[in-house]
Amino acid sequence: MSDLFDGAGLEQDAPRPLAERLRPRLLREVAGQDHLLGANGALTRLIESGSLGSLVFWGPPGTGKTTVARLLAHETQLHFVQASAIFSGVADLKKIFEEARARRRTGQGTLLFVDEIHRFNRAQQDSFLPVMEEGIITLIGATTENPSFELNAALLSRARVMTFRSLDDTAIEKLLARAETIEGKPLPVDAQARKTLVRMADGDGRAALTLSEEIWRAARPGESFDGAQLAEVVQRRAPIYDKGQEGHYNLISALHKCVRGSDPDAALYYLARMFDAGEDPLFLARRVVRMAVEDIGLADPQALVIANAAKEAYDFLGSPEGELAIAQAVIYCATAPKSNAAYLAYKGAMRLAKAHGSLMPPKVILNGSTKLLRSEGYGTDYAYDHDEPDAFSGQNYWPEALGRQQLYEPVERGFEREIGKRLDYWEKLRRERGRS
């Protein structure tokens, strides 16, 4: 294991990226993962127990997943083998497993680290199960995607998930200080630009070091950058956000819950995050429409009108002007009175419909359009509501086998308070007319 971090056979004096040169050689040097590697960390306890077991490392890029896997192999005296789900197929895995079997016969265990393990299909993931159960390999799979969604249940049942966290500002600062020590010179930035650099890293240690290298390369002798100059020199690192994966679902969930929770400021923040990352504005407009019908409903019927109008405004204006209409709709929905009564009533109606099958409506409200149908009682004694007192007959519209049900229960907020008064009034009339 002495050549573990020797750059895959490169000479020690060959040029190597700063992130590679600063790669930790001891677990205690890994930044930002104290919950795993601190004195009472989950991985620390596993190492002390002498039994590592198979693991899944879940976390954002640049948080140390690969480095920790290599160091764990060193700590546990296991032979380290690295594979990537992007470049490896079934034949590659079979070869790795056979080599691990041969190694085991000599008394040497194997730690197989698989990067981007979520990219393996279900059958490929299943191929790990026998060699894991036989103890031929100790598997560590790394993924940036939620293992619950992307990995087989059978694989997850045999591996413990370890969550790696984005590096906080303190951890990024420690990396920058180590980089300055290695380079033997300070970063040519002022205090504000340094804070900007930390923010640009976005919790990614590798990105922080790559940006630092760019700054050192760009600086002329004696030059120091402020925040504005820094942004020009290194441009701007794109936010970590995959429109089809975890970041996408996390942020849209956050936006929806902020609107539901009547916090327009937080809702605008997450909306801006998604706009900034390149999310499709029409996707966001559709979600605002969903918020209007699911979480506001008839407490403020105007919310749906405004949400739809925002979508039409974006269609008409395009970017960037159209985004303001969506932001306005988000503010309106976040500050509107909330009710999910219509949503719950619809779900209740669906449950009833599925549970009771094809019940016939009462004949009184069916059209007796032919002599035969009229002879069967269709439309007999139907009360035309506009001819009744208060334009309300109170007759029963439910299938006889089911009886009257109450699905919609308006809340005492917004316009639904008025709807509730109407429903109470009509129920009072039913009782008075003996039709309740």
VMD Tcl script that draws the C-alpha trace (Angstrom):
set ca {
  {0.00 0.00 0.00}
  {3.02 2.32 0.03}
  {2.26 3.52 -3.49}
  {-1.41 4.13 -2.76}
  {-1.22 7.86 -3.45}
  {1.72 7.88 -5.83}
  {-0.38 9.04 -8.77}
  {-0.97 5.61 -10.34}
  {2.70 4.99 -11.07}
  {3.72 8.55 -11.94}
  {7.12 9.71 -10.77}
  {6.91 11.65 -7.54}
  {8.27 14.81 -9.14}
  {5.90 14.69 -12.12}
  {3.30 17.50 -12.26}
  {0.17 16.61 -10.31}
  {-2.97 18.64 -9.59}
  {-3.07 20.36 -6.22}
  {-6.07 18.28 -5.14}
  {-4.02 15.11 -5.75}
  {-1.00 16.44 -3.88}
  {-3.16 17.36 -0.89}
  {-4.98 14.03 -0.80}
  {-4.97 12.90 2.86}
  {-2.66 10.02 3.78}
  {-4.34 9.42 7.14}
  {-8.01 9.24 8.04}
  {-7.62 12.00 10.61}
  {-6.53 14.36 7.82}
  {-9.86 14.03 5.97}
  {-11.73 17.33 6.27}
  {-15.38 17.86 7.01}
  {-16.48 14.31 7.90}
  {-16.10 14.27 11.68}
  {-19.44 12.46 12.07}
  {-17.79 9.50 10.33}
  {-14.12 9.85 11.21}
  {-14.07 11.71 14.53}
  {-13.30 10.00 17.83}
  {-16.86 8.68 18.04}
  {-17.53 8.54 14.30}
  {-19.34 5.63 12.66}
  {-16.34 4.58 10.56}
  {-13.94 5.00 13.46}
  {-16.00 2.54 15.49}
  {-16.06 0.03 12.62}
  {-12.27 0.17 12.31}
  {-11.86 -0.32 16.06}
  {-14.18 -3.33 15.97}
  {-11.91 -5.02 13.42}
  {-14.83 -5.77 11.09}
  {-15.52 -3.26 8.34}
  {-18.33 -4.89 6.35}
  {-19.60 -3.67 3.00}
  {-20.54 -0.01 2.78}
  {-22.20 2.52 0.52}
  {-20.75 6.03 0.58}
  {-23.45 8.56 -0.33}
  {-22.65 12.21 -0.75}
  {-21.89 15.13 -3.09}
  {-18.76 15.29 -5.24}
  {-15.51 16.35 -3.62}
  {-16.33 15.22 -0.09}
  {-13.67 12.49 0.21}
  {-15.48 9.26 -0.67}
  {-12.68 7.82 -2.82}
  {-9.94 8.94 -0.43}
  {-11.65 7.42 2.60}
  {-12.15 4.11 0.76}
  {-8.42 3.94 -0.04}
  {-7.46 4.80 3.52}
  {-9.85 2.19 4.92}
  {-8.16 -0.48 2.80}
  {-4.83 0.64 4.22}
  {-6.14 0.64 7.80}
  {-7.67 -2.83 7.48}
  {-4.78 -4.40 5.50}
  {-7.07 -5.19 2.56}
  {-5.91 -5.16 -1.05}
  {-7.48 -2.09 -2.69}
  {-9.12 -2.46 -6.10}
  {-10.94 0.43 -7.75}
  {-13.54 0.16 -10.51}
  {-15.92 2.62 -12.12}
  {-19.47 1.74 -13.06}
  {-19.08 4.03 -16.06}
  {-16.24 2.02 -17.65}
  {-16.69 -1.48 -16.19}
  {-18.94 -4.23 -17.46}
  {-19.85 -7.78 -16.39}
  {-16.63 -9.22 -17.85}
  {-14.54 -6.74 -15.84}
  {-16.39 -7.60 -12.65}
  {-15.94 -11.35 -13.20}
  {-12.20 -10.83 -13.60}
  {-12.06 -8.76 -10.41}
  {-14.02 -11.42 -8.51}
  {-11.74 -14.24 -9.75}
  {-8.64 -12.31 -8.75}
  {-10.19 -11.66 -5.33}
  {-10.89 -15.40 -4.91}
  {-7.27 -16.22 -5.76}
  {-6.07 -13.53 -3.37}
  {-8.27 -14.90 -0.62}
  {-6.68 -18.35 -0.97}
  {-3.39 -16.72 0.00}
  {-4.96 -15.10 3.05}
  {-5.30 -11.61 1.53}
  {-8.69 -9.90 1.58}
  {-9.92 -7.45 -1.07}
  {-11.64 -4.11 -0.69}
  {-13.40 -3.33 -3.96}
  {-14.27 0.35 -4.38}
  {-16.87 1.01 -7.08}
  {-17.32 4.64 -8.06}
  {-20.72 5.77 -9.37}
  {-22.17 2.40 -8.37}
  {-25.70 3.65 -9.07}
  {-24.86 3.56 -12.80}
  {-24.79 -0.25 -12.75}
  {-28.10 -1.76 -13.79}
  {-30.07 -4.08 -11.50}
  {-28.54 -7.27 -12.89}
  {-25.01 -5.91 -12.53}
  {-25.73 -4.87 -8.95}
  {-27.01 -8.38 -8.23}
  {-23.67 -9.82 -9.38}
  {-22.05 -8.43 -6.23}
  {-24.32 -10.35 -3.87}
  {-22.68 -13.83 -3.94}
  {-19.12 -12.52 -3.49}
  {-20.25 -10.23 -0.69}
  {-22.00 -13.09 1.11}
  {-18.98 -15.39 0.73}
  {-16.68 -12.69 2.05}
  {-14.60 -12.73 -1.12}
  {-14.80 -8.95 -1.33}
  {-15.59 -6.10 1.00}
  {-17.56 -3.76 -1.21}
  {-17.55 0.01 -0.88}
  {-19.81 1.67 -3.44}
  {-19.80 5.44 -3.90}
  {-22.79 7.35 -5.22}
  {-23.98 10.91 -5.47}
  {-27.58 9.70 -5.83}
  {-30.00 8.58 -3.15}
  {-29.25 4.87 -2.57}
  {-32.87 4.20 -1.66}
  {-33.89 5.04 -5.21}
  {-30.87 3.89 -7.22}
  {-29.61 0.68 -5.58}
  {-31.20 -2.76 -5.30}
  {-32.89 -3.53 -2.00}
  {-30.88 -6.78 -1.86}
  {-27.60 -4.86 -2.16}
  {-28.65 -2.28 0.40}
  {-29.62 -5.01 2.85}
  {-26.01 -6.26 2.79}
  {-24.30 -2.88 3.02}
  {-24.40 -0.04 5.50}
  {-24.98 3.45 4.08}
  {-22.54 6.16 5.23}
  {-23.57 9.71 4.40}
  {-20.84 12.15 3.42}
  {-21.66 15.81 3.96}
  {-20.79 18.81 1.89}
  {-17.78 20.54 3.40}
  {-18.71 23.55 5.51}
  {-16.85 26.87 5.37}
  {-14.50 25.84 8.20}
  {-13.48 22.64 6.41}
  {-12.91 24.50 3.12}
  {-10.79 27.07 4.96}
  {-8.64 24.29 6.40}
  {-8.08 22.94 2.89}
  {-7.06 26.39 1.65}
  {-4.64 26.79 4.55}
  {-3.07 23.41 3.75}
  {-2.80 24.41 0.10}
  {-0.99 27.61 1.06}
  {1.41 25.59 3.20}
  {2.13 23.16 0.36}
  {2.59 25.96 -2.17}
  {4.63 28.03 0.26}
  {2.69 31.22 -0.48}
  {-0.68 32.77 0.40}
  {-3.56 32.93 -2.02}
  {-3.47 36.30 -3.81}
  {-6.94 37.38 -2.66}
  {-8.30 39.84 -0.13}
  {-10.52 38.79 2.79}
  {-13.78 39.31 0.89}
  {-12.52 37.43 -2.16}
  {-11.47 34.55 0.07}
  {-15.02 34.29 1.38}
  {-16.26 34.38 -2.21}
  {-13.88 31.55 -3.09}
  {-15.24 29.44 -0.23}
  {-18.80 30.03 -1.47}
  {-17.82 29.17 -5.04}
  {-16.52 25.80 -3.86}
  {-20.09 24.94 -2.86}
  {-19.00 22.36 -0.28}
  {-16.70 20.56 -2.75}
  {-13.12 20.24 -1.46}
  {-11.71 19.25 -4.83}
  {-13.36 22.28 -6.44}
  {-11.88 24.58 -3.79}
  {-8.38 23.35 -4.56}
  {-8.90 23.48 -8.33}
  {-10.11 27.08 -8.05}
  {-7.10 27.91 -5.89}
  {-4.78 26.58 -8.57}
  {-6.51 28.74 -11.16}
  {-6.04 31.81 -8.96}
  {-2.33 31.18 -8.47}
  {-1.88 30.67 -12.20}
  {-3.79 33.82 -13.09}
  {-2.15 36.20 -10.59}
  {0.70 38.37 -11.85}
  {3.59 39.12 -9.46}
  {2.36 41.24 -6.57}
  {-1.28 41.13 -7.74}
  {-4.16 40.47 -5.34}
  {-7.78 39.96 -6.38}
  {-10.91 41.38 -4.78}
  {-14.28 39.65 -5.03}
  {-15.26 41.11 -8.42}
  {-11.86 40.37 -9.96}
  {-11.95 36.83 -8.58}
  {-15.26 36.14 -10.32}
  {-13.77 37.35 -13.62}
  {-10.57 35.33 -13.25}
  {-12.10 31.96 -12.40}
  {-15.46 32.66 -14.00}
  {-18.21 31.01 -11.99}
  {-18.50 27.40 -11.05}
  {-21.93 26.02 -11.94}
  {-24.05 25.09 -8.92}
  {-24.24 21.39 -8.08}
  {-27.65 20.62 -9.51}
  {-28.70 17.77 -11.77}
  {-32.09 18.52 -13.25}
  {-32.97 14.85 -13.43}
  {-31.63 13.66 -10.11}
  {-31.24 14.33 -6.40}
  {-30.59 18.09 -6.43}
  {-33.63 18.64 -8.62}
  {-35.99 16.77 -6.32}
  {-34.54 18.24 -3.14}
  {-34.99 21.84 -4.26}
  {-38.46 21.47 -5.75}
  {-39.52 19.72 -2.54}
  {-38.09 22.61 -0.52}
  {-39.91 25.18 -2.68}
  {-43.23 23.37 -2.38}
  {-42.98 23.06 1.39}
  {-42.05 26.75 1.77}
  {-45.15 27.75 -0.17}
  {-47.29 25.35 1.87}
  {-45.72 26.77 5.03}
  {-46.50 30.38 4.00}
  {-42.87 31.55 3.87}
  {-42.56 33.65 0.70}
  {-38.95 34.63 1.37}
  {-37.65 31.07 1.66}
  {-39.80 30.07 -1.33}
  {-38.23 32.81 -3.45}
  {-34.75 31.70 -2.37}
  {-35.26 28.13 -3.57}
  {-36.98 29.35 -6.73}
  {-33.94 31.54 -7.46}
  {-31.62 28.59 -6.78}
  {-33.38 26.57 -9.44}
  {-33.52 29.41 -11.95}
  {-29.81 30.03 -11.36}
  {-29.03 26.36 -11.98}
  {-30.87 26.31 -15.30}
  {-34.11 24.57 -14.31}
  {-36.85 24.70 -16.95}
  {-39.13 27.63 -15.92}
  {-42.17 25.85 -17.34}
  {-41.52 22.90 -15.02}
  {-41.55 25.36 -12.12}
  {-44.70 27.06 -13.41}
  {-46.46 23.68 -13.55}
  {-45.43 22.96 -9.98}
  {-46.83 26.31 -8.82}
  {-50.15 25.34 -10.43}
  {-50.01 22.10 -8.46}
  {-49.36 24.05 -5.25}
  {-52.38 26.25 -5.98}
  {-54.76 23.30 -6.31}
  {-53.23 21.03 -3.65}
  {-52.40 23.41 -0.80}
  {-54.62 26.47 -1.37}
  {-57.61 25.11 -3.22}
  {-60.86 26.95 -2.61}
  {-59.48 28.89 0.33}
  {-58.38 31.28 -2.43}
  {-59.65 30.23 -5.88}
  {-57.70 33.13 -7.39}
  {-54.41 31.30 -6.68}
  {-55.04 28.87 -9.55}
  {-55.92 31.74 -11.86}
  {-52.69 33.56 -11.01}
  {-50.56 30.41 -11.27}
  {-51.99 29.70 -14.73}
  {-51.52 33.33 -15.71}
  {-47.85 33.10 -14.69}
  {-47.40 30.14 -17.03}
  {-49.06 32.06 -19.87}
  {-46.93 35.13 -19.12}
  {-43.76 33.06 -19.33}
  {-44.93 31.57 -22.64}
  {-45.52 35.10 -23.93}
  {-42.40 36.83 -22.55}
  {-39.82 34.05 -22.41}
  {-36.62 34.45 -20.39}
  {-35.54 36.37 -18.43}
  {-38.65 38.57 -18.07}
  {-41.05 35.66 -17.76}
  {-39.38 34.35 -14.61}
  {-40.72 37.37 -12.72}
  {-44.30 36.24 -13.38}
  {-43.50 32.84 -11.87}
  {-41.86 34.52 -8.87}
  {-44.98 36.66 -8.42}
  {-47.17 33.56 -8.48}
  {-44.94 31.91 -5.88}
  {-45.30 34.95 -3.59}
  {-49.08 34.98 -4.07}
  {-49.41 31.27 -3.31}
  {-47.10 31.45 -0.30}
  {-49.14 34.31 1.21}
  {-52.58 32.89 0.34}
  {-54.79 31.17 2.95}
  {-54.17 27.43 2.85}
  {-56.55 24.50 2.53}
  {-56.12 20.96 1.28}
  {-59.84 20.22 1.74}
  {-60.48 19.86 -2.00}
  {-57.39 17.65 -2.34}
  {-58.53 15.39 0.51}
  {-62.11 15.30 -0.82}
  {-60.87 14.18 -4.24}
  {-58.71 11.43 -2.71}
  {-61.66 10.29 -0.60}
  {-63.91 10.19 -3.66}
  {-61.36 8.06 -5.51}
  {-61.22 5.62 -2.60}
  {-65.04 5.36 -2.56}
  {-65.22 4.88 -6.32}
  {-62.65 2.07 -6.25}
  {-64.10 0.39 -3.17}
  {-67.77 0.24 -4.25}
  {-67.58 -0.50 -7.95}
  {-70.24 0.46 -10.52}
  {-73.15 1.48 -8.32}
  {-76.16 2.82 -10.21}
  {-77.09 6.45 -9.50}
  {-80.63 6.85 -8.13}
  {-83.17 6.64 -10.98}
  {-84.68 9.96 -9.97}
  {-81.69 11.84 -11.44}
  {-81.40 9.74 -14.61}
  {-82.92 10.97 -17.86}
  {-86.09 9.19 -18.91}
  {-85.42 9.83 -22.56}
  {-87.49 6.88 -23.87}
  {-90.85 5.34 -22.96}
  {-89.09 2.21 -21.76}
  {-86.79 4.16 -19.47}
  {-89.70 6.17 -18.08}
  {-91.54 2.92 -17.39}
  {-88.48 1.81 -15.41}
  {-88.74 4.90 -13.22}
  {-85.98 6.98 -14.82}
  {-86.51 10.65 -13.95}
  {-89.69 10.02 -11.97}
  {-90.30 12.68 -9.28}
  {-87.12 14.58 -10.20}
  {-87.20 18.01 -8.52}
  {-85.84 20.80 -10.75}
  {-83.90 22.88 -8.25}
  {-84.60 26.23 -9.90}
  {-88.32 25.64 -9.36}
  {-87.86 24.87 -5.66}
  {-87.80 27.38 -2.76}
  {-84.30 28.89 -2.38}
  {-83.43 27.11 -5.69}
  {-82.61 24.03 -3.62}
  {-84.47 20.71 -3.65}
  {-82.28 18.79 -1.18}
  {-82.99 15.52 -2.98}
  {-80.63 12.56 -2.66}
  {-78.08 12.13 -5.47}
  {-76.17 9.18 -4.01}
  {-76.54 5.50 -4.96}
  {-79.05 3.89 -2.63}
  {-76.55 1.17 -1.64}
  {-74.05 3.79 -0.54}
  {-76.15 6.50 1.07}
  {-75.17 10.12 1.58}
  {-71.45 10.69 2.22}
  {-69.45 13.76 3.25}
  {-66.12 14.10 1.44}
  {-65.52 17.83 1.28}
  {-64.98 19.56 4.61}
  {-64.02 23.20 4.05}
  {-61.69 24.87 6.50}
  {-62.37 28.09 8.40}
  {-59.88 30.05 6.29}
  {-60.21 32.32 3.33}
  {-63.05 31.82 0.85}
  {-63.74 28.32 2.17}
  {-65.25 29.92 5.27}
  {-68.02 31.23 3.00}
  {-68.38 27.86 1.27}
  {-68.77 26.23 4.68}
  {-71.62 28.63 5.51}
  {-73.42 27.65 2.29}
  {-73.04 23.94 2.98}
  {-74.36 24.41 6.54}
  {-77.35 26.35 5.19}
  {-78.22 23.67 2.63}
  {-77.93 20.94 5.27}
  {-80.33 22.94 7.46}
  {-82.83 23.06 4.57}
  {-82.50 19.29 4.03}
  {-83.36 18.65 7.69}
  {-86.32 20.99 7.55}
  {-87.64 19.27 4.44}
  {-86.99 15.77 5.79}
  {-84.41 14.90 3.18}
  {-81.27 14.81 5.33}
}
mol new
graphics top color blue
foreach p $ca { graphics top sphere $p radius 0.5 }
foreach p [lrange $ca 0 end-1] q [lrange $ca 1 end] { graphics top cylinder $p $q radius 0.2 }
display resetview
